[in-house]
């Protein structure tokens, strides 16, 4: 199935489009299902602007009691650290909406031993999210970004997490950054009903070009691992990120 691609004129328009797209996705889910909408969040400036815009919606636009939030990845810092993805989401979204604490499935103990934090997170996810027949939960939407090195979530080039086939969450050592990250695994992401890359800015042109048209080498270009098995793949991008890149229409 070919990906769905929407190109916005600039980064602000992209965030506004992504907000309405997500509102529509949640509304359709609520009409068809009695279960909460499970949304996996991304870090980065484009998702942050999306979260800020979501927080500005009239209170009755989204019933946050029927939305469960998951963290796509987290840095190995305490939750109040300036580089924490949790802190970014809290300040841009959580502090401004009425969402039950039980619906916020963030990494329980970031900044501790990475493997322990990742194992605790997997245990939390397995307790709260029901796996399907393939052993992974069908998360309703996973938001992703892309790095200059074509990493996504915290799936970095030539790191151990790229080989994982069974776990939901794992600690991933990133030698090129001399740090540890917690990340959802590619098989879990690929089991989602919707996977959406949010990509903005001229600096992302080369990475997007490589993702769409580069050599097939997921160990070097980890975002190439993201190929939903039964769900839909979306690219919500702006003109600067696309540049003159040919769209992947086949």
N, C-alpha and C positions, 0 to 999 in steps of 0.2 A: 504494500500500500504506500503510495507516494505521500510525502509529508504535506501538511497544510501550512502555507506560508502567507503571512501578512506583513506588508512593509509600510511602516509609518514614516511621515516626513522627518521627524526628529525624535530625540529621546523623550521629551515630555509627552508628545503625542503617542509614543509607544506605550508609556506607562498608563496613559488614559485609556488607550485601546485595551491594554491587558486587564485593566480594572473592569471594564464593561464585559469583556470576554469571560472573566472569572465569575462575575455576578451572574451572567447567563448560564454558565456551566453549573453553578450551585443551584440556581433556580430549577433547571431541568432535572437535576438529580433529586431535588426535594419533591418534585411532581411524580417521579417514577419510583422512589424508594423511601422507606421509612427509616433507613439507617443514616447516621451522620455522614457528611461529606468529608473525606479525609484528604487533607492538603499537605504536601511536603514542601517546605519552604527552602528558598535559596538565599545565600548571602550575596553581597555586592550592591553597587550603587543603583542599578536599574531596578532590581527587586525592592530595594529600600524605598524608592520613590513610589512604586506600586503600593507598598504597605501604607505609606503616608496617605495616598489617595483613597485607599480602602477605609482608612480611619476617618476620613472626611465625609463619608457617605451618610445620608440620613439613617437614623438608628434602625428603622424598619426595613432597610434594603436587604440586609443579610441577617438571618437569625443565627448568631454565632453560637447559640446553644446547640445547634445542629452541625457544627463544623469542628473537626478534630485536626489539630496542627501537629505536624511532624517536622523534625529538622533534617534536611537532606545531608548536611554535614555540619561539623562544629570544630572549632579550633581548640587546642588543648590548653585553655585558659579558664579561670573561674568565671562565673556568669556575670560578674560585675566588671570584668576586664574590658578595656576600651576596644580590643580586637575581637570580643566575643560576638558570635552571630546571635546568640540569645539576647544579649544586651541590645543589639541593633533592632531586633524584632520587637523587643519589649518597649523601647523608646518610641519607635515609629508606629507601632500598631497595638500591642497588648495593653498599654497604659490608657488607651483611648477607646477601647471597645468593651462590651459586656460579654465576656466569654468565661465559662466555668473553668476553674483551675484544672479539673480533671480532663478537660479537652486539650490541654497544653502538654504535649508529649515531647518535651525537650530532653536533651542528654542530662541524666540525673546528676552526675558529678564530674563535669569537665574540669580539667586542671589536676585531677588525680592521676594515678597510673593509667596510661592510655588504654591498655588492654582491659583493665577493670572497668573503666568508664564505658567502653564499647560493649562489653559483655552485659553490663547493667542496662544499657540502652536496648540491646537486643531483647533481653528478658522483658523489659517494659513493653516494647512493641509487640512481642509475641503474646503477652498477657492481654493487651488492649485491642489488637487487630487480628481478625480471623483470617488464617491462611486459606487459600483456594487449593484446588487439587494439585497444583504444581509446587506447593509448599511455600508460596509467597502470598502476601496479602495483595488484593487488587486495590491499591491506593487510587483514589479518584483522580488526583492530579498531582504531578511532580513538577515543580518549577526548577529550572536549571539555568546556569550561566555558562560561559565558556572563557577559559583563560587564554592568554597569548600562546601558551604551549599546547593548546587544544585539550587541556584538562577540563573536567566538569565535576560538580560536587567536589569531593576531595579525592577523586580518582586521577592521580598524577602519573605522568609517563614513567614506565618501568618500575612501578611500585607493586607491592604484594597484593593489594586489593584487586588489581586487574585480573588476577587468576581465580578469585573466589567464585564459587558456583552454588554454595548452599547457605551461607550465612546471610542475615539481613543487614547487619551493621558490623563494622569492624574498625579497629584502630589501624591506621595506615601511616607508616613512617615515610616522610618525604625528605630524602637526603638533600635534594637540591635547595630546600628551604631550611634544612636542619631543624625540622620540627615534626610533631605528630599531629594527625588530624583524625577525627571520627567521621565516618562516611557511611551512607547507605551504599549497598553493593549494586553493581550493574544488573544482576538478575532480578533483584527486587524492583529497581527502577523500571526495568523492561516489563514487569508484570502489571504496571499501572494502566489505568484506563485512558489516561491522557498524560503525555509528557511534553512540556513546553519549554523550549529554549527562549530566554529573553536576552537579546543581544543588541547593544547600542554603541555607536561611536566608531569613528574611523580606525581607532586602534585595534578593533576586532576584525577588520577586513581580512587580514592574512589567515587568522584562525578559522574564520567562516569559510574562506576559499578552500583551505585544507580539509576541513570537515566535509564539505560537499564534493570536492573534486580531487583531493589529494590521494596518494597511494593508500591502499587499504592496509593499515598497520596500527591496530588498536593499542599495542604496547607503547608505541611512540605517540599516537594520537588518541588518547582514551575516550574522547567524546564519540568516537566511531563505534564504541561498544553499545551506545544507546540506540536500540532498535526494538521498540515495543513489540511483544509477541502477538498480542491481540488488541492492543489499544491504539490510540492515534498519536502521531508525532506532529508537534506544532513548532514552527519557527516564527516567533513574534519579534521582528527586527526593525531597525530604522534604515533609512537610505544610506547614511554614512557607513554603517556596518556592511551593507551589501556592496556599495561601490559599483564596480563594473562586473562583479561576479555573476556568472551565468546561473540562473536558478536551476535546482535539481528537479526537472519536470518528469524524468523517466522513473 
